[in-house]
Amino acid sequence: MPQMPSARDFATTCRIGTRGSDLALWQAHTIQRLLGELGTQTEIEIIKTRGDRIDDVPLAQLEGKGFFTKELEDALLAGRVDLAVHSLKDLGTDMPDGLALAAMVGREDAREMLLVRKEAVDEARLARGEALPIKDGARLGTSAARRQAQVKKLRPDVQIVDLRGNVPTRVNRLREERYDAILLACAGLKRLELKLDDLFTMPLDPAVFVPAPAQGMLGLQCRDEDIWKRTIAQLDCTEAARAVRAERTLLCRLEGGCQLPFGVNITGSGSQWRLETFLARDVDDVAPLRLSLSGSEPEALAESAWSKLALHRGM
């Protein structure tokens, strides 16, 4: 017997689920505007995730995955929202049955940004062009295993101190002198247009400090057979999505989440692409793997990197 259509099959408003931080709302409103340009009516629903509720515990001490995405996915599966807007670097590659990544949108600057209180800048290191020109024994704030492992490799003298919270909160904690320096994604800082004139800021070359897979890209997730999937897919940024898809393929094959000290960044266009990747066994790995590859296809670059990454991970 044919299945009767549900009320949602005739829906005229796409309900957008998002976290409630300033950056998440910026992202949701951007997607709302883009869908509006396609003639789609939308409304936004704020959903608090586990990662938002527990912001005073280091990420390494939280069990499981999906700290910033699971509640959004649950809302999709329950029919509370029709679209979830994610920072794609937070979204796992192992997606629940019934959900799909319908589009990858608007990759902003994927680099990392070093922010330093001006009195903590090491002018000699800066003059030498070092990646982390901060004073000896500086306190650097970050919770990400990938960042911690790379900092320890570049500057073993630096004290790594846990740092949680949304982007403005982290910047303010730096200003309050709880830290000498912090690391943040360039994309979030650019999107929020934060004033940082009182701080020393330096974007880090991915050839020196490798970003997270899919950093700077938005991921639009919906139900796999939903009426909105085709509309959402029209927002996909095809060229940038090729690189990001290859980055996420490596993350998936490594069976990694946000606690794996792994970074990969693929840039380029046409037939000229470059891959930078970093993999440590743990944050204290004294001999992490570092690769730089060039080629004509992002997918082929990822495949070339895979065998070496798998060997280092012991797979």
N, C-alpha and C positions, 0 to 999 in steps of 0.2 A: 504494500500500500504506500503511495507517495507520501513523503513527509510534508506536513503542513508548514508553510512559512511562518516564522516567528515575527513578533513585533519589530525586532531589530532589523529584519530583512527590508523593512520599509522606512527605516530611520532616515531622517534628513539632517541630523546633527551628529558629527563625529566627536566623541568624548575623548579628550586627550588627558592621559595620566602622566603626572610628573612628580618628582621630589619638590620640596618647598624652598630650597636654597635660592639665593639670588641668581646663581649661574643656571641652575635647572630651570627656573622660571624664564630666564632670558632665552634658553633653548626652546622651551615649550611655546613661548610667544612667537619666536621666529618661525617655527613649524606652523603655528596657527596662521601667521601672515601668509606663508607660502601656500597653504591649503586654501586660504581665502582667495588668493589670486587664481585658483582653479575653480572658484565658485562654490567651495565647500563651507558649510556652516560648522562651527566648532565651539566647544566649551572646554574649559580646563578644570581638572580635579586634582588637588594636591594629595599625595599619598606619602606617608612617612615610612621610611624603610628602617630595617634593623641598624644599618650603618649610621643613620641619622639619630636614632634613639640612643645608641651606645657610642658616645663620642669621647669617652674618657678612658677607653681601653685600647691598647695597641692592637692594630689589625692582626698581628701575628698570634695574638692570644684568643682571637675569635675563631670558633670552629665552623667548618663548612665553607660554602661559596655563596655568591649572590648577595653580599652584604648590602649593596645599594640597588638591587634589582628585583629580588624575589617578590616583594610585596606588590610591585608593579605588575609582574607576571601573574601573580595570583589574582589581581584585579582584572586583568585581561581574561583569564580563564573563567572567572566568575561572571563576566559580562558587565562589570561595573564601568569599565572604560573600553574604548575601541582601539586606542592607539597609545602606546607607551613611548615616551621620548627618553632616550638614554644617552649619556656619554658613552660611546661605544666601547671605550677601553674598560668600562666597568661591567659590560655585558659578557657573560660566559659564552663559550662556543657550544656547549652542550645544552641545547634549548629544550624546554619541556614539550612533550607531545601536544600538538594542537596550536602551537605558536610558530610564527615565522618572522624572520628579519626581512621586512618588506622593502626597505630602502636605507641607503647610507648617504648622508647629506652633509654638505658644507664643511669639508675638512679645512680647518684653520691651521695656523702655524703649529706644526707637530713638535717643535723643539721644547726642551726644558728651559726654564728661566731661573737663574741664580739671583736671589735678592739678598743683599747684605747691608747691615747698618754701616754707614760710611766710615765710622771709626774702626770697624773690623776688617776693612779692606787692606790687603798686603800689597803695597805699591810695587815692591820689587817683583813679586810673583806676577802681578798684572803686567808689568813692563816686559817680563819674559814670555808673556802670552800663555800662561798656565790656565787650565780649565777652571780651577777653583782658587781664585786669588784672594784667599782669606787668611787671617793671621794664624800662627801656629796654635794648635790646641783649640781652635774655635769650636763653638757649640752650633751644630747644624741640625735644623729640625726637619725630619721627614719620617713617615711611617712605612713607606713603600719599600719592600725588600729589594726591588730592582735598583732603586736609588741608593739604598744603604750599601749594597754590594759594590756598586760603581764608585761611590765615595770612598769606601775602604780601600779599594784598589788604587785610586788616584791620590788619596790623602789619608794614609793610615793614622796620622797624628790627630785628625779631626775627631771630636766627640760627637757621636750621633745621638740625638735626643728625640724621643717620640713627639710627633706633632699631628693632631687631628683637628677636625673642624672645617667649616666652609672656607672659601678663598678669602673673603674679607677678614674673618676671624684669625686666620693664620698670619696674614699680613700685619694685623694689629698686634698680635703676640710678638712678632719680630720687633715692632716699634716699641713695645713695652720692655724690651731688652731681656726677654726670656731666652732669646737665641741671638747668635751673632749673624746667622745666615739661615735661609730656608730655600727649598727647591719647590717650584710649582710649575704647572704646565703653562706655556705661553698662551695657549688657546683661551683658557679661562680668564687670564688677565686681560687679554685683548678684548674679549667679548664684554667684560664688565667695565672696561675703560677706567680702571682704577688709577687714581693719581699716585704716582710713586716717586715724585721728584725728590723726596727727602731720603730716598734709599739709593744705593748703588744697584743697578740691574744689568744683567748680562745674559743674553740668550746663549745656550750651549750648542755647539755644532754636534749634530748626531754622529759625526765621525769620531767624536771624542766622548760624548755622553749620550747613550742611546735611549730614546723615548720608549714608552709602552706601546704594544701593538694597538693600532687604531687610534692612537692619541690624536686629539683634535677633531675627530669625526663624530657626527651624531648618528645614532642608530634608531630606526623607527620600527617598532615591533608591533605586530597585530596578530589576531587569530588567523590561522592558516587558510581557512575557507570563508573568511568574512567578506561582506560586501564592500568594505573599505579598502581591501588589499590592493586592488588595481589602481585606485585613486592615489593611495600613498606611494605606490611604486613609481608614479610619475615624477616624484621628487628626487629619485636616485641620481647621484652624481657619478655617472658611469666610469669616467677615466680614473678619478680618485678612488672609486670603489674597487677597481682592479687591484691597486696596490694594497689597500686595506684588507681585501679578501685574502690576498696572499699572506699578509702578516698574520691574520687570524687563523689561517690554515696551519701555520707553524705552531701557534699557540695551542691549537686543538691537538695536533699530533704529539706535542710535548706533554699533553694532559696537564696543562698548567692553568692556574688561576692567578689572582692578584698577589698571592704570597710566593709565587715562583720568581726568583731573581732573573727575569728574562725580559729583554727589550729587543725590539726589531722595528726598523723604519725603512720603508721603500719609497723612493722618490724618483720622479722622471716623467716622461711622456713619450708618445710615439714609439720609437725603437731604442730609446736610451733610458735605462733605468739603473738605479744603484741601491744596493741593500747594505744596511749596517745592522749588525746584531750582536748581542751580548747575552751570555748565559753563565750563571754560577750555580754550583750545586747547592750552596746556601750562602747566607750573607757574609760568612767568614771565609769563603773559598779564596785561597791565595793564588790560584791559577785558573781564573775563569776563562771561558772561551770568548774570543773576540774575532769577528769576521767582517770583511768588507768585500763585496762582490759587485761586478758590473755586468750588464747583459741587455738583451733586447726585449725580454718579457719578464714582468714581475713574477709570474707563476713559475717560470723556469729558474729564476734566481732563488725563490723559496725552496724549490726542489733541490737545487745544488747545495743550499745551506743545510738541508734537513739531515743528511747523513752525518755530518760533523756534529750537529747539535745532538742528535740521538746518541752518538758515541759518547759525548761528554756527559750526557744525562744517564748513561748506562742502560739504554733501552735496546 
